[in-house]
Structures are given as C-alpha cells and as structure tokens.
Amino acid sequence: FGSLLGICLIAQIVTGLFLAMHYTADTTMAFNSLSHICRDVNNGWLLRNLHANGASMFFMCIYIHIARGIYYGSYLYKETWNIGVILLFLVMATAFMGYVLPWGQMSFWGATVITNLLSAVPYIGTELVQWIWGGFSVDNATLTRFFTFHFVLPFIIAGMSIIHLIFLHQTGSSNPTGLNSNSDKIPFHAYYSYKDMFG
C-alpha cells in the first residue's frame, strides 16, 4: 500500500495543480470559481472529482498501510514509523485545509469546529484560535492562508516521503507472506532501489 500511496500523492498533486490554475482564494469568488471549474473548464468536473475522491482513496490506503504495519510489527523500524506518523498528521492537516476551500456551508462548519478545539488550550486558547483565523471569525484571511498551506504541504509531504523511504532502505521492507527479496539487492548498489522501481 506504500506504492499506492505514492501514486495517490502524485495524482493529488497533479490534479491539485490544475485546479489551482482556475481556483480563486477569495470569499466572494471561491464557490463561483468551483462552479466555473465544473462547468466551463475542459474536464474540470473530472479534475475536481478525482481530487476530492482521490483524497478519500488516499486515506483508505493510509489506514490499510498503518494496519498492515501494526499487524506485521513494522513499528519496530522506529525512524521509518515515526516519520510515517508525521506524514499521517501532515496529510490530515492538508485534507482539513482543503475541505475549507470550496467555501460552502460545510467549509464554515469544518473550519469553525476544528479550529475551535484550540480554544480548549488554557489561558491562550482564544487568542490562538483568532490568530489562526486571522480575525474574530472565519473570513477571507482564513481562506487565503488555508489555500496557501493546502498548496504548500503536499510538497513537504513528498519530501518527507522520500526521507521515509531512505530510512526504510536501511532495513528493507518486511514482506512476511512474499518471496525473499534479498535477491533484488546487487553489489555496489544502495539497498532496495530496484525493488522500489519495479514495485
């Protein structure tokens, strides 16, 4: 499922880049820009649906990937596992911010409810929430910063994924039900590069 997650990430970045070309991060225009993408842009409806449903697929693969790791004891590869945990949090943060971008009713609900959790922090909670919102309510400042982070985070995730793989290459992946893949290692070459290239 790791390789599937790589495909999911690439698909999300590609569709996201094309969507960003037509999206407007402004409260008065965000919802209309989505209508424009779906109605006027060539195959825009397809791009939007691939991006939205691709995110759901992404999370299904993540959860199966984690479950498999727990079942087969992959958490023993501490560095790889810890970077995986960071990756999970980054993907969740990215998805949450993306949820706000259409600027429909559910966007307000999502942004308000989840950021409001921070108001439970003692002493600084209220200030923290208003700092994230960029004002006293979820408004244009919130939308523009959420779009910025939603755009930037996937590239950080891609970089972290490479680090995730670098640490994985120190041990090789556990493959308890498959054939022994040590034969994929060749002298004078770094670990499991061939195995990665050919799946």
C-alpha positions as CSV (number, residue, x, y, z in Angstrom):
1,F,0.0,0.0,0.0
2,G,3.0,2.3,0.3
3,S,3.5,2.3,-3.5
4,L,-0.3,3.0,-3.9
5,L,0.1,5.9,-1.5
6,G,2.9,7.3,-3.7
7,I,0.5,7.1,-6.7
8,C,-2.2,8.8,-4.7
9,L,0.1,11.6,-3.7
10,I,1.3,12.2,-7.3
11,A,-2.4,12.1,-8.5
12,Q,-3.4,14.6,-5.8
13,I,-0.5,17.0,-6.6
14,V,-1.2,16.8,-10.4
15,T,-4.9,17.4,-10.2
16,G,-4.4,20.0,-7.4
17,L,-2.0,22.0,-9.6
18,F,-4.5,22.1,-12.5
19,L,-7.4,23.0,-10.0
20,A,-5.2,25.8,-8.5
21,M,-4.9,27.4,-12.0
22,H,-8.6,28.1,-12.0
23,Y,-9.4,28.5,-8.3
24,T,-9.7,31.9,-6.6
25,A,-9.0,32.1,-2.9
26,D,-11.4,34.9,-2.1
27,T,-14.6,34.5,0.0
28,T,-16.8,36.3,-2.6
29,M,-15.4,34.2,-5.5
30,A,-14.3,30.8,-4.2
31,F,-17.6,28.9,-4.6
32,N,-18.2,30.6,-8.0
33,S,-14.7,29.5,-9.1
34,L,-15.6,25.9,-8.3
35,S,-18.8,26.3,-10.4
36,H,-16.5,27.7,-13.2
37,I,-14.2,24.7,-12.9
38,C,-17.0,22.2,-13.1
39,R,-19.0,23.9,-15.9
40,D,-16.5,25.9,-18.1
41,V,-13.1,24.3,-17.8
42,N,-12.4,21.3,-20.1
43,N,-12.8,18.2,-18.0
44,G,-12.8,20.4,-14.9
45,W,-15.6,18.3,-13.3
46,L,-13.3,15.3,-13.7
47,L,-10.3,17.1,-12.1
48,R,-12.4,18.2,-9.2
49,N,-13.9,14.7,-8.6
50,L,-10.6,13.0,-9.0
51,H,-9.1,15.4,-6.4
52,A,-11.9,15.1,-3.9
53,N,-12.5,11.3,-4.2
54,G,-8.7,10.7,-4.6
55,A,-8.4,12.2,-1.1
56,S,-10.8,9.5,0.2
57,M,-8.8,6.8,-1.6
58,F,-5.6,8.3,-0.1
59,F,-6.9,7.9,3.5
60,M,-8.2,4.4,2.8
61,C,-4.7,3.4,1.6
62,I,-3.1,5.2,4.6
63,Y,-5.3,3.3,7.1
64,I,-4.6,-0.1,5.5
65,H,-0.9,0.8,5.3
66,I,-0.9,1.6,9.0
67,A,-3.0,-1.5,9.9
68,R,-0.6,-3.7,8.0
69,G,2.4,-2.1,9.7
70,I,0.8,-2.8,13.1
71,Y,-0.1,-6.4,12.2
72,Y,3.4,-7.2,10.9
73,G,5.4,-5.3,13.5
74,S,6.8,-2.6,11.2
75,Y,6.7,-0.2,14.2
76,L,10.0,-1.8,15.2
77,Y,11.6,0.3,12.4
78,K,11.5,3.3,14.7
79,E,12.7,6.1,12.4
80,T,10.6,4.9,9.4
81,W,7.5,4.5,11.7
82,N,7.9,7.9,13.4
83,I,8.3,9.7,10.0
84,G,5.2,7.8,8.9
85,V,3.3,9.2,11.9
86,I,4.4,12.7,11.0
87,L,3.3,12.1,7.4
88,L,-0.1,11.0,8.7
89,F,-0.5,14.3,10.6
90,L,0.6,16.3,7.6
91,V,-1.8,14.6,5.3
92,M,-4.7,15.1,7.8
93,A,-3.8,18.8,8.1
94,T,-3.7,19.2,4.3
95,A,-7.0,17.4,3.9
96,F,-8.6,19.6,6.6
97,M,-7.5,22.8,4.9
98,G,-8.6,21.5,1.5
99,Y,-12.1,20.9,3.0
100,V,-12.4,24.6,3.7
101,L,-11.5,25.8,0.2
102,P,-14.9,25.3,-1.6
103,W,-16.3,27.9,0.9
104,G,-19.7,26.3,1.2
105,Q,-21.7,25.6,4.4
106,M,-19.7,22.6,5.3
107,S,-16.5,24.5,4.9
108,F,-17.5,27.0,7.6
109,W,-18.6,24.2,9.8
110,G,-15.3,22.3,9.4
111,A,-13.1,25.4,9.8
112,T,-15.0,26.6,12.9
113,V,-15.4,23.3,14.7
114,I,-11.8,22.0,14.2
115,T,-10.1,25.3,14.9
116,N,-12.3,25.9,17.9
117,L,-10.8,22.8,19.5
118,L,-7.8,25.0,20.1
119,S,-9.9,27.3,22.4
120,A,-9.7,24.5,25.0
121,V,-6.0,25.3,25.5
122,P,-5.7,27.0,28.9
123,Y,-5.0,30.8,29.0
124,I,-4.1,31.3,25.3
125,G,-6.9,29.3,23.7
126,T,-9.0,32.2,22.4
127,E,-6.0,34.2,21.2
128,L,-4.7,31.0,19.4
129,V,-8.0,30.5,17.6
130,Q,-8.2,34.1,16.5
131,W,-4.5,34.0,15.4
132,I,-5.3,31.1,13.1
133,W,-8.5,32.6,11.8
134,G,-6.7,36.0,11.2
135,G,-9.6,37.8,12.9
136,F,-12.6,37.4,15.1
137,S,-14.4,35.0,12.7
138,V,-13.6,32.5,9.8
139,D,-13.3,35.0,7.0
140,N,-11.2,35.9,3.9
141,A,-7.9,35.9,5.9
142,T,-8.7,32.3,7.0
143,L,-9.4,31.2,3.4
144,T,-6.3,32.7,1.9
145,R,-4.0,31.2,4.5
146,F,-5.7,27.8,4.3
147,F,-5.3,27.8,0.5
148,T,-1.6,28.7,0.9
149,F,-0.9,25.9,3.3
150,H,-3.1,23.4,1.3
151,F,-0.9,24.2,-1.7
152,V,2.5,24.0,0.1
153,L,2.0,21.0,2.4
154,P,1.8,18.3,-0.3
155,F,5.3,19.2,-1.5
156,I,6.5,18.9,2.1
157,I,4.7,15.5,2.3
158,A,6.5,14.5,-0.9
159,G,9.9,15.4,0.7
160,M,9.0,13.6,3.9
161,S,8.0,10.5,1.9
162,I,11.5,10.4,0.4
163,I,13.0,10.5,3.9
164,H,10.5,7.8,4.9
165,L,11.9,5.6,2.0
166,I,15.5,6.4,2.8
167,F,15.1,5.1,6.4
168,L,13.1,2.1,5.1
169,H,16.1,1.3,2.8
170,Q,18.3,0.7,5.8
171,T,16.3,-2.4,6.7
172,G,14.3,-3.3,3.6
173,S,10.6,-3.6,4.0
174,S,9.1,-6.5,5.9
175,N,7.5,-8.9,3.4
176,P,6.3,-11.8,5.6
177,T,4.0,-13.5,3.1
178,G,6.0,-12.9,0.0
179,L,9.2,-14.3,-1.5
180,N,12.5,-13.3,0.0
181,S,13.5,-10.1,-1.8
182,N,17.2,-10.1,-0.8
183,S,18.0,-11.2,-4.4
184,D,16.9,-7.8,-5.5
185,K,19.9,-6.3,-3.8
186,I,23.0,-6.3,-6.1
187,P,26.6,-5.5,-5.1
188,F,27.8,-1.8,-5.2
189,H,24.2,-0.5,-5.2
190,A,22.2,1.1,-2.4
191,Y,19.8,-1.5,-0.8
192,Y,16.4,-2.0,-2.4
193,S,16.4,0.6,-5.3
194,Y,15.4,-2.0,-7.9
195,K,12.6,-3.3,-5.7
196,D,11.3,0.2,-5.5
197,M,11.5,0.8,-9.2
198,F,9.7,-2.4,-10.1
199,G,7.1,-2.5,-7.3
